[in-house]
Amino acid sequence: MEVDILDFVEQCRHLVKQALGKHAGEPASGGFARWKHVVLHCFRLEEDHSYRETPNRLEYMAEIRDVLDLDRDDLPDYSTIYKSFDRLKMWVWRALLRVSAQQHPQSGHAALDSTFFDRRSASSYYRQRSGSNVQTLKVTTLTDTESLAVLDVQCHAQWRHDTKTGPQIVRRNADDLHTVAADNGFQDWHTEYEITALDLDYLVHYRGSSLMATANNALIRSKGYSQRWMAETSYSTTKRSLGDAVRALGWYRQFREIVLMFAITNIESLCEPL
């Protein structure tokens, strides 16, 4: 999605400060406040800049520097920005994702689904040196079916079965949900029992054509199961805007990058399109 970059950075500044709370002003790296580093990483991914390009671009973007409260002669070095991505823990990016989702109307109806991100953009030399042979990361998300806001994300380098990750991500958000729709990859008796025990309607499609399966599938379709496909729309929006590959090298940096990508998509929908 093409958005006004100044509007985007202003939205990021507001939401990042809200997400970090009392930690927003703490120095993260190079003496710069933590919120500035988080907004810089949002700007970097949104504009598809490398770490080296980011401070160079900021030199010629006075309005963006004003939003970030940075002087042209006092911009962070690219190595400072790079190191801050290591020092900012996962809770920072999850907090930003949660706050960005809360800016959208919350219907209480969510879709549970999985997608994949390519990690082969890292050089083959690095992958051989690090002993990594995982080429694709599996990402399970919880998406509001009306606003398309991504509520939560779970990443895995080892492809855990959907019935293992599904209850985990639903449990974290159960207080804000009424129904959860999922395909038959998330269907087994243990998963159904665990999610139903959270006092939620679990709309999961049964396999087969037995009388019980047919009756259940007709019932869940009447309750809004068809909206499950909205999760696919959110994936399409994210990948068209930010790509379907992660650029970080280490797996923990890749997980943070994926959460940040979905947070950016949530923020983009709050901005005026060009």
Secondary structure, DSSP 8 states (H G I E B T S, - for coil): --B-HHHHHHHHHHHHHHHHGGGTTSEEETTEEHHHHHHHHHHHHHHT--TTHHHHHHTT-HHHHHHHT--GGG---HHHHHHHHHHS-HHHHHHHHHHHHHTS---SEEEEEEEEEE-TTS-HHHHHHTT----EEEEEEEEETTT--EEEEEEESS---HHHHHHHHHHHHGGG-SEEEE-GGG--HHHHHHHHTTT-EEEE---S--HHHHHHHHHHHHTTGGGGGHHHHHHHHHHHHH-SB---SSHHHHHHHHHHHHHHHHHHTTS-B-
